[in-house]
Amino acid sequence: MSANAVAGLETPVENGSPSKIRIVVADDHPIFREGLCKLLSVEEDLEVVAQADDGLQALGLLQQCEPDILLLDLRMPGLDGLATLQRLESTQTKTRVIILTASNDQHEFIETLKRGTSGIVPKQATMETLISCIRHVHAGEMWLDPQTTAAVIHRYAVTGDEAAPAEPSGQGGSPLSSREREIVALVTQGFKNQDIAVKLSIAEQTVKNSLHTIFDKLKVTDRLELALYAVSVGIHF
């Protein structure tokens, strides 16, 4: 199925198949955007419900369509990708954001992650990579390709602005207990402390105490660094 709303000028699909991953694509280059939508529509489990050519239109479409995924270009006129993410931080949207970018700016990668991005895909990546990212993010995972992960970790290590993720210690293993690894995996998937407590049937204070211990063990200072550590060592369920 092809896109049903271009740049927010047509009525988005209201009753898409519940079995499909519903997607809004925001990019200011019509040829790229429309070509991407056609390629995505070939996949049986994906449905592009709307298109936008800037961040402001994308925000409006998120309210109208409530998609599962927003594919968001970083560099757009008007409201760009970073500004769009900043506005989304103050909303209760359940839409997960995947950044599409031609940039190699490591600082931008870090900023998008701090603002809640669930995935980053370079525009030079293959369609198979993008589709895999969409499916993983929709399943609740954080997704970074190896090149992006390496670039972000390199910035941490080189600039000294942030602490680099710690390496596993011990005899080829992790410094974390099994329960701590479960908590790290859920943090990486974007769950808040209260949600983690419910999923693991433990008190929220226990989650907070465990995170304090985890931060000390890994020498990280926030959830972003913790997520980067998890990505770098392959912590997942």
Secondary structure as a PSIPRED ss2 file (coil, helix, strand):
# PSIPRED VFORMAT (PSIPRED V4.0)

   1 M C   1.000  0.000  0.000
   2 S C   1.000  0.000  0.000
   3 A C   1.000  0.000  0.000
   4 N C   1.000  0.000  0.000
   5 A C   1.000  0.000  0.000
   6 V C   1.000  0.000  0.000
   7 A C   1.000  0.000  0.000
   8 G C   1.000  0.000  0.000
   9 L C   1.000  0.000  0.000
  10 E C   1.000  0.000  0.000
  11 T C   1.000  0.000  0.000
  12 P C   1.000  0.000  0.000
  13 V C   1.000  0.000  0.000
  14 E C   1.000  0.000  0.000
  15 N C   1.000  0.000  0.000
  16 G C   1.000  0.000  0.000
  17 S C   1.000  0.000  0.000
  18 P C   1.000  0.000  0.000
  19 S C   1.000  0.000  0.000
  20 K C   1.000  0.000  0.000
  21 I E   0.000  0.000  1.000
  22 R E   0.000  0.000  1.000
  23 I E   0.000  0.000  1.000
  24 V E   0.000  0.000  1.000
  25 V E   0.000  0.000  1.000
  26 A E   0.000  0.000  1.000
  27 D C   1.000  0.000  0.000
  28 D C   1.000  0.000  0.000
  29 H C   1.000  0.000  0.000
  30 P H   0.000  1.000  0.000
  31 I H   0.000  1.000  0.000
  32 F H   0.000  1.000  0.000
  33 R H   0.000  1.000  0.000
  34 E H   0.000  1.000  0.000
  35 G H   0.000  1.000  0.000
  36 L H   0.000  1.000  0.000
  37 C H   0.000  1.000  0.000
  38 K H   0.000  1.000  0.000
  39 L H   0.000  1.000  0.000
  40 L H   0.000  1.000  0.000
  41 S H   0.000  1.000  0.000
  42 V C   1.000  0.000  0.000
  43 E C   1.000  0.000  0.000
  44 E C   1.000  0.000  0.000
  45 D C   1.000  0.000  0.000
  46 L E   0.000  0.000  1.000
  47 E E   0.000  0.000  1.000
  48 V E   0.000  0.000  1.000
  49 V E   0.000  0.000  1.000
  50 A E   0.000  0.000  1.000
  51 Q E   0.000  0.000  1.000
  52 A E   0.000  0.000  1.000
  53 D C   1.000  0.000  0.000
  54 D C   1.000  0.000  0.000
  55 G H   0.000  1.000  0.000
  56 L H   0.000  1.000  0.000
  57 Q H   0.000  1.000  0.000
  58 A H   0.000  1.000  0.000
  59 L H   0.000  1.000  0.000
  60 G H   0.000  1.000  0.000
  61 L H   0.000  1.000  0.000
  62 L H   0.000  1.000  0.000
  63 Q H   0.000  1.000  0.000
  64 Q H   0.000  1.000  0.000
  65 C H   0.000  1.000  0.000
  66 E C   1.000  0.000  0.000
  67 P C   1.000  0.000  0.000
  68 D C   1.000  0.000  0.000
  69 I E   0.000  0.000  1.000
  70 L E   0.000  0.000  1.000
  71 L E   0.000  0.000  1.000
  72 L E   0.000  0.000  1.000
  73 D E   0.000  0.000  1.000
  74 L C   1.000  0.000  0.000
  75 R C   1.000  0.000  0.000
  76 M C   1.000  0.000  0.000
  77 P C   1.000  0.000  0.000
  78 G C   1.000  0.000  0.000
  79 L C   1.000  0.000  0.000
  80 D C   1.000  0.000  0.000
  81 G H   0.000  1.000  0.000
  82 L H   0.000  1.000  0.000
  83 A H   0.000  1.000  0.000
  84 T H   0.000  1.000  0.000
  85 L H   0.000  1.000  0.000
  86 Q H   0.000  1.000  0.000
  87 R H   0.000  1.000  0.000
  88 L H   0.000  1.000  0.000
  89 E C   1.000  0.000  0.000
  90 S C   1.000  0.000  0.000
  91 T C   1.000  0.000  0.000
  92 Q C   1.000  0.000  0.000
  93 T C   1.000  0.000  0.000
  94 K C   1.000  0.000  0.000
  95 T C   1.000  0.000  0.000
  96 R E   0.000  0.000  1.000
  97 V E   0.000  0.000  1.000
  98 I E   0.000  0.000  1.000
  99 I E   0.000  0.000  1.000
 100 L E   0.000  0.000  1.000
 101 T E   0.000  0.000  1.000
 102 A C   1.000  0.000  0.000
 103 S C   1.000  0.000  0.000
 104 N C   1.000  0.000  0.000
 105 D C   1.000  0.000  0.000
 106 Q H   0.000  1.000  0.000
 107 H H   0.000  1.000  0.000
 108 E H   0.000  1.000  0.000
 109 F H   0.000  1.000  0.000
 110 I H   0.000  1.000  0.000
 111 E H   0.000  1.000  0.000
 112 T H   0.000  1.000  0.000
 113 L H   0.000  1.000  0.000
 114 K H   0.000  1.000  0.000
 115 R C   1.000  0.000  0.000
 116 G C   1.000  0.000  0.000
 117 T C   1.000  0.000  0.000
 118 S C   1.000  0.000  0.000
 119 G E   0.000  0.000  1.000
 120 I E   0.000  0.000  1.000
 121 V E   0.000  0.000  1.000
 122 P E   0.000  0.000  1.000
 123 K C   1.000  0.000  0.000
 124 Q C   1.000  0.000  0.000
 125 A C   1.000  0.000  0.000
 126 T C   1.000  0.000  0.000
 127 M H   0.000  1.000  0.000
 128 E H   0.000  1.000  0.000
 129 T H   0.000  1.000  0.000
 130 L H   0.000  1.000  0.000
 131 I H   0.000  1.000  0.000
 132 S H   0.000  1.000  0.000
 133 C H   0.000  1.000  0.000
 134 I H   0.000  1.000  0.000
 135 R H   0.000  1.000  0.000
 136 H H   0.000  1.000  0.000
 137 V H   0.000  1.000  0.000
 138 H H   0.000  1.000  0.000
 139 A C   1.000  0.000  0.000
 140 G C   1.000  0.000  0.000
 141 E C   1.000  0.000  0.000
 142 M C   1.000  0.000  0.000
 143 W E   0.000  0.000  1.000
 144 L E   0.000  0.000  1.000
 145 D C   1.000  0.000  0.000
 146 P H   0.000  1.000  0.000
 147 Q H   0.000  1.000  0.000
 148 T H   0.000  1.000  0.000
 149 T H   0.000  1.000  0.000
 150 A H   0.000  1.000  0.000
 151 A H   0.000  1.000  0.000
 152 V H   0.000  1.000  0.000
 153 I H   0.000  1.000  0.000
 154 H H   0.000  1.000  0.000
 155 R H   0.000  1.000  0.000
 156 Y H   0.000  1.000  0.000
 157 A H   0.000  1.000  0.000
 158 V H   0.000  1.000  0.000
 159 T H   0.000  1.000  0.000
 160 G C   1.000  0.000  0.000
 161 D C   1.000  0.000  0.000
 162 E C   1.000  0.000  0.000
 163 A C   1.000  0.000  0.000
 164 A C   1.000  0.000  0.000
 165 P C   1.000  0.000  0.000
 166 A C   1.000  0.000  0.000
 167 E C   1.000  0.000  0.000
 168 P C   1.000  0.000  0.000
 169 S C   1.000  0.000  0.000
 170 G C   1.000  0.000  0.000
 171 Q C   1.000  0.000  0.000
 172 G C   1.000  0.000  0.000
 173 G C   1.000  0.000  0.000
 174 S C   1.000  0.000  0.000
 175 P C   1.000  0.000  0.000
 176 L C   1.000  0.000  0.000
 177 S C   1.000  0.000  0.000
 178 S H   0.000  1.000  0.000
 179 R H   0.000  1.000  0.000
 180 E H   0.000  1.000  0.000
 181 R H   0.000  1.000  0.000
 182 E H   0.000  1.000  0.000
 183 I H   0.000  1.000  0.000
 184 V H   0.000  1.000  0.000
 185 A H   0.000  1.000  0.000
 186 L H   0.000  1.000  0.000
 187 V H   0.000  1.000  0.000
 188 T H   0.000  1.000  0.000
 189 Q C   1.000  0.000  0.000
 190 G C   1.000  0.000  0.000
 191 F C   1.000  0.000  0.000
 192 K C   1.000  0.000  0.000
 193 N H   0.000  1.000  0.000
 194 Q H   0.000  1.000  0.000
 195 D H   0.000  1.000  0.000
 196 I H   0.000  1.000  0.000
 197 A H   0.000  1.000  0.000
 198 V H   0.000  1.000  0.000
 199 K H   0.000  1.000  0.000
 200 L H   0.000  1.000  0.000
 201 S C   1.000  0.000  0.000
 202 I C   1.000  0.000  0.000
 203 A C   1.000  0.000  0.000
 204 E H   0.000  1.000  0.000
 205 Q H   0.000  1.000  0.000
 206 T H   0.000  1.000  0.000
 207 V H   0.000  1.000  0.000
 208 K H   0.000  1.000  0.000
 209 N H   0.000  1.000  0.000
 210 S H   0.000  1.000  0.000
 211 L H   0.000  1.000  0.000
 212 H H   0.000  1.000  0.000
 213 T H   0.000  1.000  0.000
 214 I H   0.000  1.000  0.000
 215 F H   0.000  1.000  0.000
 216 D H   0.000  1.000  0.000
 217 K H   0.000  1.000  0.000
 218 L H   0.000  1.000  0.000
 219 K C   1.000  0.000  0.000
 220 V C   1.000  0.000  0.000
 221 T C   1.000  0.000  0.000
 222 D C   1.000  0.000  0.000
 223 R H   0.000  1.000  0.000
 224 L H   0.000  1.000  0.000
 225 E H   0.000  1.000  0.000
 226 L H   0.000  1.000  0.000
 227 A H   0.000  1.000  0.000
 228 L H   0.000  1.000  0.000
 229 Y H   0.000  1.000  0.000
 230 A H   0.000  1.000  0.000
 231 V H   0.000  1.000  0.000
 232 S H   0.000  1.000  0.000
 233 V H   0.000  1.000  0.000
 234 G C   1.000  0.000  0.000
 235 I C   1.000  0.000  0.000
 236 H C   1.000  0.000  0.000
 237 F C   1.000  0.000  0.000
